Amino acid sequence: MTFPVDDRRANARHIRRAFSRAASGYDASAHLARRIGSELVARLDVVRLQPDTVIDIGTGTGHCARLLEARYRRARIIGVDSAAAMARPATLSGGGGGALADGR
């Protein structure tokens, strides 16, 4: 299904607003998202790379970004999310030279 450009932009704004509104309670109910993210990061065991920079696109509240930070201690971890309110907790609990970008 395709949408006219204006409809896609409106939909993206709607999604961004919905995630921003849900940000404060997201971690309390995001059990499945955390589990899938944790399993995906665990699968990186087979990858022998030591990256300088890792970009977590759709970082949400930063759960996977923190896992990636623990795995790749020397790397700069950059979390990107279109819902700035969702990503705000990621900046507060990070460390190790991480960064946050509002991906609008």
C-alpha positions as CSV (number, residue, x, y, z in Angstrom):
1,M,0.0,0.0,0.0
2,T,1.3,3.5,-0.8
3,F,0.4,6.8,0.7
4,P,0.7,10.2,-0.8
5,V,3.7,12.1,0.7
6,D,1.5,14.3,2.9
7,D,-0.3,11.3,4.4
8,R,3.1,9.7,5.3
9,R,4.3,12.8,6.9
10,A,1.1,13.1,8.9
11,N,1.3,9.5,9.9
12,A,4.9,9.9,11.0
13,R,3.9,13.0,13.1
14,H,1.1,11.0,14.7
15,I,3.4,8.1,15.6
16,R,6.1,10.4,16.9
17,R,3.5,12.2,19.2
18,A,2.1,8.9,20.4
19,F,5.5,7.6,21.4
20,S,6.3,10.9,23.0
21,R,3.1,10.7,25.1
22,A,3.9,7.1,26.1
23,A,7.5,7.8,27.0
24,S,7.2,8.2,30.8
25,G,5.6,4.7,31.2
26,Y,7.1,2.9,28.3
27,D,9.7,0.9,30.1
28,A,7.2,-0.5,32.5
29,S,5.2,-2.2,29.7
30,A,7.8,-2.8,27.0
31,H,8.6,-6.4,28.0
32,L,8.5,-7.8,24.5
33,A,10.6,-5.0,23.0
34,R,13.3,-5.4,25.7
35,R,13.4,-9.2,25.3
36,I,13.7,-9.0,21.5
37,G,16.3,-6.2,21.8
38,S,18.3,-8.2,24.3
39,E,18.2,-11.3,22.1
40,L,19.3,-9.3,19.0
41,V,22.3,-7.8,20.9
42,A,23.2,-11.3,22.3
43,R,23.4,-12.6,18.7
44,L,26.3,-10.2,18.2
45,D,28.5,-12.8,19.9
46,V,29.2,-14.2,16.5
47,V,30.4,-10.9,15.1
48,R,34.1,-10.3,15.8
49,L,34.1,-6.5,15.1
50,Q,35.1,-3.9,17.5
51,P,33.4,-0.8,16.1
52,D,34.4,2.8,16.8
53,T,30.8,3.9,16.5
54,V,27.5,2.1,16.9
55,I,24.2,3.8,15.9
56,D,21.0,2.5,17.6
57,I,18.2,3.6,15.3
58,G,14.9,3.7,17.0
59,T,16.6,3.7,20.4
60,G,13.4,4.4,22.4
61,T,14.4,4.8,26.0
62,G,17.9,3.4,25.3
63,H,17.6,-0.2,26.5
64,C,19.6,-1.6,23.6
65,A,21.9,1.4,23.5
66,R,23.0,0.6,27.1
67,L,23.5,-3.1,26.2
68,L,25.6,-2.1,23.2
69,E,27.6,0.3,25.4
70,A,28.4,-2.6,27.8
71,R,29.4,-4.8,24.9
72,Y,31.5,-2.3,23.0
73,R,33.0,-0.3,25.8
74,R,35.4,1.7,23.6
75,A,32.8,2.6,21.0
76,R,30.8,5.7,20.8
77,I,27.1,4.7,21.0
78,I,24.6,7.0,19.3
79,G,20.9,6.6,19.9
80,V,18.5,8.0,17.3
81,D,14.8,8.2,17.8
82,S,12.2,10.4,16.1
83,A,10.3,10.8,19.5
84,A,12.6,13.1,21.5
85,A,10.6,12.5,24.7
86,M,11.1,8.8,24.3
87,A,14.8,9.0,23.9
88,R,15.3,11.5,26.8
89,P,15.8,8.8,29.4
90,A,18.5,7.3,27.2
91,T,20.6,10.4,27.6
92,L,20.2,10.4,31.4
93,S,21.3,6.8,32.0
94,G,24.1,6.6,29.4
95,G,27.7,7.3,29.9
96,G,30.8,6.4,28.0
97,G,30.6,9.1,25.4
98,G,27.2,8.2,24.1
99,A,25.0,10.7,22.2
100,L,21.4,11.2,21.4
101,A,19.9,12.5,18.1
102,D,16.3,13.5,17.5
103,G,15.7,11.7,14.2
104,R,12.9,13.8,12.8
